[in-house]
């Protein structure tokens, strides 16, 4: 089957980044097609920790990883786990990841993330207003990081100061002040950090769907179809859909998250994109146990009150897209839930998702090395929900040939390929 319709812009991926990009480019007057083989917001945008984390400039890369490597490879009691077989069979990515764990590179990455995060409100606020999505946000702002030991708190001091340098408004709390705020958290707490301006999304998938509904209502087209390959030419891009049909567009945006490399011909297959596998568990009847998200810093996860209940979301597993879900990661979250809240029974739901990640923890935002008609917008690791709007705004600038508000060189795909 062959199609003949041409669009100004086609966007592959209907997660938060793709949906935001569709709205921003549509606002410039372009005729836009949004494509995804799944329903909008059903990937990593669905299972996250529900926070607009404009403070999150600290990458997963850390100098502290090196002495912890044996435990990361073989222990089930760490929030970060590296599958030893996957590491052995993907040595180039693992080596590049470790090279970016030096203090100098982490500082550089934090700075680049900080510049993107400074655009969070400018990127997301117009989309919330346009799609009437405010109802998907909690009426209460704020998030708290807790530390159960003096050692954990002191070891994070450098990261805390880095967050402050990049604009985070942080209030330090003692144990008694935290207890007054969150009396249902049972385990010992040494100190806490309150990010009082943080916005909380009660239903991330619902928010993405609201974006797509507005996009369609305003004349955009959404097709629940995947893309198998693309073919850029001098003046257009041909897109082959998984039902055999074809469309053409003047600009193509690849925003397919962890699956972006599967789109043959885009150039994404040449990039060192991998995935941080994240897990969550959900207790449907216990959303009242915390008033706001509580992040157990040493535990590597968030306990979040949301529309569906209490979600414990987080941890990182480096094991690729193909490995089966790891029951040890789910058990880790169950065990931590008991430590935080006592016996609250078994979770009603469990989930595994794939955060798209590059070894330097920065996304790619910019034209493909194959063709400047193909624009990449993926690799946001933990902060896609936060940076979806900002990324869409920057991509719209690129599509319309406007000067972007920040220099996109640090996020260019050309940092990996020439």
C-alpha positions as CSV (number, residue, x, y, z in Angstrom):
1,X,0.0,0.0,0.0
2,X,1.4,3.4,-0.9
3,X,0.4,6.7,0.5
4,X,0.8,10.1,-1.2
5,X,0.1,12.7,1.5
6,X,3.0,15.0,2.4
7,X,3.3,16.7,5.8
8,X,5.4,19.6,6.9
9,X,6.6,17.6,10.0
10,X,6.3,14.0,11.1
11,X,7.2,13.1,14.7
12,X,8.0,9.5,15.6
13,X,7.2,8.7,19.2
14,X,4.1,9.8,21.2
15,X,5.7,9.9,24.6
16,X,6.2,13.2,26.5
17,X,9.0,14.4,24.2
18,X,7.2,13.5,20.9
19,X,3.8,14.8,22.1
20,X,5.4,18.1,23.2
21,X,7.3,18.4,19.9
22,X,4.1,17.8,18.0
23,X,2.3,20.7,19.9
24,X,5.2,23.1,19.6
25,X,5.7,22.6,15.9
26,X,2.0,22.7,15.3
27,X,1.9,26.1,17.1
28,X,4.2,27.4,14.4
29,X,1.6,26.7,11.8
30,X,3.0,23.4,10.5
31,X,0.9,20.5,9.4
32,X,2.1,17.7,11.7
33,X,1.8,13.9,11.8
34,X,2.5,12.1,15.1
35,X,3.3,8.4,14.9
36,X,3.6,5.6,17.5
37,X,2.7,1.9,17.4
38,X,1.6,2.2,21.0
39,X,-1.0,4.4,22.7
40,X,0.4,7.9,23.7
41,X,2.4,8.0,26.9
42,X,2.5,4.2,27.4
43,X,6.3,3.8,27.5
44,X,8.8,5.5,29.9
45,X,6.4,8.5,30.1
46,X,3.9,6.2,31.9
47,X,6.0,4.6,34.6
48,X,8.2,7.5,35.9
49,X,8.4,9.1,39.3
50,X,5.8,11.8,38.4
51,X,8.0,14.9,39.2
52,X,8.9,17.9,37.1
53,X,12.5,17.6,38.3
54,X,14.1,20.9,37.3
55,X,16.7,20.3,40.0
56,X,17.9,17.0,38.4
57,X,21.2,18.1,36.9
58,X,23.2,15.2,38.5
59,X,23.8,12.4,36.1
60,X,23.9,8.7,37.0
61,X,27.6,8.8,36.2
62,X,29.5,9.2,39.4
63,X,33.2,8.8,40.5
64,X,31.9,6.7,43.4
65,X,30.9,3.9,41.0
66,X,34.5,2.6,40.6
67,X,34.9,1.2,44.2
68,X,31.4,-0.1,44.1
69,X,31.7,-2.1,40.8
70,X,31.8,-5.6,42.4
71,X,28.6,-4.9,44.3
72,X,27.0,-3.4,41.3
73,X,27.7,-6.5,39.2
74,X,26.8,-9.1,41.8
75,X,24.7,-7.7,44.6
76,X,20.9,-7.4,44.7
77,X,21.0,-4.7,47.4
78,X,22.0,-1.7,45.4
79,X,19.7,0.8,43.6
80,X,22.1,0.6,40.6
81,X,22.7,-2.8,39.1
82,X,24.9,-3.7,36.1
83,X,24.2,-7.0,34.5
84,X,27.6,-8.7,34.3
85,X,26.8,-10.6,31.1
86,X,25.5,-7.6,29.4
87,X,28.5,-5.6,30.4
88,X,30.8,-8.3,29.0
89,X,28.9,-8.4,25.7
90,X,28.6,-4.6,25.3
91,X,32.1,-3.5,26.4
92,X,32.2,-0.3,24.3
93,X,29.2,1.3,25.9
94,X,30.2,0.2,29.4
95,X,33.7,1.6,28.9
96,X,32.3,4.9,27.6
97,X,29.9,5.1,30.5
98,X,32.8,4.6,33.0
99,X,34.9,7.2,31.2
100,X,32.2,9.7,32.0
101,X,32.3,8.9,35.7
102,X,35.2,11.2,36.4
103,X,34.6,14.3,38.5
104,X,35.5,16.6,35.7
105,X,33.1,15.0,33.2
106,X,30.3,14.8,35.8
107,X,30.7,18.6,36.4
108,X,30.6,19.3,32.7
109,X,27.5,17.1,32.2
110,X,25.8,18.8,35.2
111,X,26.4,22.2,33.6
112,X,24.9,21.1,30.3
113,X,21.9,19.5,32.0
114,X,21.4,22.6,34.1
115,X,21.1,24.8,30.9
116,X,18.4,22.5,29.6
117,X,16.6,22.3,32.9
118,X,16.5,26.1,33.1
119,X,14.1,26.0,30.2
120,X,11.7,23.6,32.0
121,X,9.0,26.1,32.7
122,X,9.2,27.9,29.4
123,X,8.9,24.6,27.6
124,X,6.0,23.1,29.6
125,X,3.8,25.9,30.8
126,X,2.4,26.9,27.4
127,X,1.6,23.2,26.7
128,X,-0.2,22.8,30.0
129,X,-2.3,25.9,29.3
130,X,-3.0,25.0,25.7
131,X,-4.1,21.4,26.5
132,X,-5.9,22.2,29.8
133,X,-3.7,19.7,31.5
134,X,-3.4,21.4,34.9
135,X,-5.8,18.9,36.3
136,X,-3.2,16.2,36.0
137,X,-0.9,18.0,38.5
138,X,-1.1,17.8,42.3
139,X,-2.4,20.9,44.0
140,X,0.6,20.6,46.4
141,X,4.1,21.4,45.3
142,X,7.2,19.9,46.8
143,X,9.5,16.9,47.0
144,X,11.8,15.7,49.8
145,X,15.1,13.8,49.6
146,X,15.8,11.8,52.8
147,X,19.1,10.4,54.0
148,X,19.1,7.7,56.6
149,X,22.8,8.2,57.6
150,X,25.2,11.0,58.2
151,X,27.6,9.3,55.7
152,X,24.9,9.3,53.0
153,X,24.0,12.9,53.6
154,X,27.6,14.2,53.7
155,X,28.6,12.2,50.6
156,X,25.8,14.0,48.7
157,X,26.8,17.5,49.8
158,X,28.8,18.1,46.6
159,X,25.8,17.1,44.5
160,X,23.5,19.4,46.6
161,X,25.8,22.4,46.0
162,X,25.9,21.6,42.3
163,X,22.1,21.6,42.2
164,X,22.0,25.0,44.0
165,X,24.5,26.4,41.5
166,X,22.2,25.5,38.7
167,X,19.2,27.1,40.3
168,X,17.6,24.6,42.6
169,X,15.9,26.1,45.7
170,X,16.7,23.6,48.5
171,X,15.7,23.8,52.2
172,X,17.6,21.6,54.7
173,X,15.5,19.8,57.3
174,X,16.3,17.9,60.4
175,X,14.7,14.6,61.3
176,X,12.0,16.2,63.5
177,X,11.0,18.7,60.8
178,X,10.7,15.8,58.3
179,X,8.6,13.7,60.7
180,X,6.2,16.6,61.1
181,X,5.8,16.8,57.4
182,X,5.6,13.0,56.6
183,X,4.6,11.1,59.8
184,X,3.9,7.8,58.0
185,X,7.6,7.3,57.0
186,X,8.8,4.8,59.6
187,X,12.5,4.2,59.0
188,X,15.2,6.3,60.7
189,X,16.0,9.6,59.0
190,X,19.2,11.6,59.6
191,X,18.5,14.7,57.4
192,X,16.3,15.7,54.6
193,X,16.3,18.2,51.7
194,X,13.1,19.9,50.6
195,X,12.7,21.0,47.0
196,X,9.6,23.1,47.7
197,X,8.9,24.4,44.2
198,X,8.8,21.0,42.5
199,X,5.7,20.2,40.6
200,X,4.1,16.8,40.9
201,X,2.2,15.0,38.1
202,X,-0.6,12.8,39.4
203,X,-1.1,11.0,36.1
204,X,1.7,11.3,33.6
205,X,0.1,9.2,30.9
206,X,-3.1,11.2,31.3
207,X,-1.1,14.4,30.8
208,X,0.5,13.0,27.6
209,X,-2.9,11.9,26.3
210,X,-4.3,15.4,27.0
211,X,-1.4,16.8,24.9
212,X,-2.3,14.5,22.0
213,X,-6.0,15.1,22.3
214,X,-5.3,18.9,21.9
215,X,-2.9,18.3,19.1
216,X,-5.6,16.3,17.2
217,X,-8.4,18.8,18.1
218,X,-6.3,21.5,16.5
219,X,-5.9,19.7,13.2
220,X,-2.9,17.4,13.8
221,X,-3.0,13.7,12.9
222,X,-2.1,10.8,15.1
223,X,-1.5,7.4,13.6
224,X,-1.0,4.4,15.8
225,X,1.6,2.9,13.5
226,X,5.3,2.2,13.9
227,X,8.1,3.2,11.5
228,X,10.4,0.6,10.0
229,X,12.7,2.8,8.0
230,X,13.1,6.2,6.5
231,X,14.8,7.6,3.4
232,X,15.9,11.3,3.4
233,X,16.4,13.1,0.1
234,X,17.4,16.6,-0.8
235,X,14.0,18.1,-0.3
236,X,11.9,15.5,1.7
237,X,11.9,12.4,3.9
238,X,10.1,9.2,2.9
239,X,8.8,7.3,5.9
240,X,7.9,3.6,5.6
241,X,5.2,2.5,8.1
242,X,4.9,-1.0,9.5
243,X,1.6,-1.6,7.6
244,X,3.6,-1.1,4.4
245,X,2.3,2.4,3.6
246,X,4.5,5.4,3.0
247,X,4.3,9.1,3.8
248,X,6.6,12.0,3.0
249,X,7.4,15.0,5.1
250,X,9.7,18.0,4.8
251,X,11.2,17.4,8.3
252,X,11.2,14.3,10.4
253,X,11.7,14.2,14.2
254,X,12.9,11.0,15.8
255,X,11.6,11.0,19.4
256,X,11.1,7.3,19.9
257,X,13.1,7.1,23.2
258,X,14.9,3.8,23.8
259,X,13.6,2.4,20.4
260,X,15.0,5.2,18.3
261,X,17.9,3.1,17.0
262,X,15.4,0.7,15.4
263,X,14.5,3.2,12.7
264,X,16.7,2.2,9.8
265,X,18.0,5.0,7.7
266,X,17.7,7.8,10.2
267,X,21.3,7.6,11.5
268,X,20.1,6.8,15.0
269,X,21.4,3.3,14.5
270,X,24.9,4.7,14.5
271,X,24.6,6.3,18.0
272,X,25.6,4.6,21.3
273,X,22.1,4.7,22.7
274,X,21.3,2.2,25.4
275,X,18.8,2.0,28.2
276,X,18.6,2.4,32.0
277,X,15.9,-0.1,32.9
278,X,13.7,1.4,35.6
279,X,11.1,-0.4,37.7
280,X,8.1,0.6,39.7
281,X,5.5,-1.0,42.0
282,X,2.1,0.4,42.9
283,X,0.0,0.0,46.0
284,X,-3.5,1.1,44.9
285,X,-4.9,1.8,48.4
286,X,-1.9,3.6,50.0
287,X,-1.6,6.9,48.1
288,X,-2.3,8.7,51.4
289,X,0.9,7.6,53.1
290,X,2.9,10.5,51.8
291,X,1.8,14.0,51.1
292,X,4.4,14.6,48.4
293,X,7.1,12.6,46.7
294,X,9.7,11.3,49.1
295,X,12.9,10.2,47.5
296,X,15.1,7.9,49.6
297,X,18.4,9.1,48.3
298,X,20.5,6.1,49.3
299,X,17.8,3.7,48.1
300,X,17.6,5.3,44.6
301,X,13.8,5.5,44.3
302,X,10.8,7.8,44.9
303,X,7.6,7.1,46.9
304,X,5.0,9.1,45.0
305,X,1.3,9.8,45.8
306,X,-0.6,9.7,42.5
307,X,-4.1,9.3,41.1
308,X,-3.6,5.5,40.9
309,X,-2.2,5.1,44.5
310,X,1.3,4.9,46.0
311,X,4.0,4.3,43.4
312,X,7.6,3.4,44.3
313,X,9.6,4.2,41.2
314,X,13.3,4.2,40.5
315,X,16.5,2.1,40.6
316,X,18.7,1.6,37.5
317,X,19.5,-1.6,35.8
318,X,22.0,-1.7,32.9
319,X,20.9,-4.8,31.0
320,X,19.6,-3.7,27.6
321,X,16.2,-3.9,25.9
322,X,15.9,-7.6,25.4
323,X,16.5,-9.1,28.9
324,X,13.5,-10.4,30.8
325,X,12.3,-8.4,33.8
326,X,14.5,-8.9,36.8
327,X,12.4,-10.1,39.8
328,X,15.2,-9.1,42.1
329,X,14.6,-5.4,41.2
330,X,10.9,-5.7,42.1
331,X,11.8,-7.5,45.3
332,X,14.3,-4.7,46.1
333,X,11.4,-2.1,45.9
334,X,9.1,-4.3,47.9
335,X,11.7,-4.6,50.6
336,X,12.3,-0.9,50.7
337,X,8.6,-0.2,50.8
338,X,8.4,-2.3,54.0
339,X,11.3,-0.4,55.5
340,X,9.6,2.9,54.7
341,X,6.0,2.1,55.6
342,X,5.8,-1.2,57.4
343,X,3.7,-4.1,56.2
344,X,1.4,-2.6,53.5
345,X,0.9,-5.9,51.7
346,X,1.7,-6.9,48.2
347,X,1.8,-4.4,45.4
348,X,-1.2,-4.3,43.0
349,X,1.0,-3.7,39.9
350,X,4.6,-3.9,38.8
351,X,6.3,-2.4,35.8
352,X,9.5,-2.3,33.9
353,X,10.4,0.6,31.6
354,X,13.3,1.7,29.5
355,X,14.9,5.1,29.9
356,X,16.9,6.0,26.8
357,X,20.4,6.9,27.8
358,X,23.8,7.8,26.3
359,X,27.0,7.0,28.1
360,X,27.6,10.7,28.8
361,X,24.0,11.1,30.3
362,X,23.1,13.9,27.8
363,X,20.3,13.7,25.2
364,X,20.7,14.2,21.5
365,X,18.8,17.3,20.3
366,X,19.7,18.3,16.7
367,X,20.0,17.2,13.1
368,X,21.1,13.7,12.2
369,X,24.6,13.3,10.7
370,X,22.8,11.6,7.7
371,X,20.5,14.5,6.8
372,X,19.6,17.9,8.3
373,X,15.9,17.0,7.4
374,X,16.0,14.5,10.2
375,X,16.1,15.9,13.8
376,X,16.9,13.8,16.8
377,X,15.2,14.3,20.2
378,X,15.9,11.4,22.5
379,X,18.2,10.1,25.2
380,X,16.8,12.1,28.2
381,X,17.4,9.2,30.7
382,X,15.6,10.0,34.0
383,X,14.3,13.5,33.1
384,X,12.2,13.1,29.9
385,X,9.0,14.1,31.7
386,X,10.8,17.2,32.9
387,X,12.5,18.1,29.6
388,X,9.8,17.1,27.1
389,X,8.4,20.6,26.8
390,X,11.8,22.3,26.6
391,X,13.0,19.8,24.0
392,X,9.9,20.3,21.9
393,X,10.4,24.0,22.0
394,X,14.0,23.7,20.9
395,X,13.1,21.3,18.1
396,X,10.4,23.7,16.9
397,X,13.1,26.3,16.7
398,X,15.2,24.0,14.5
399,X,12.3,23.1,12.3
400,X,11.4,26.7,11.7
401,X,15.1,27.8,11.4
402,X,15.0,30.1,14.4
403,X,17.9,30.7,16.6
404,X,17.6,28.5,19.7
405,X,17.7,30.0,23.2
406,X,20.7,27.9,24.1
407,X,23.7,26.5,22.2
408,X,22.8,23.0,21.2
409,X,26.4,21.9,20.5
410,X,26.7,19.8,23.7
411,X,23.6,17.8,22.7
412,X,24.5,17.3,19.1
413,X,24.5,13.8,17.6
414,X,27.8,14.8,16.0
415,X,29.5,14.4,19.3
416,X,29.4,10.6,18.6
417,X,29.7,10.5,14.8
418,X,31.0,12.9,12.2
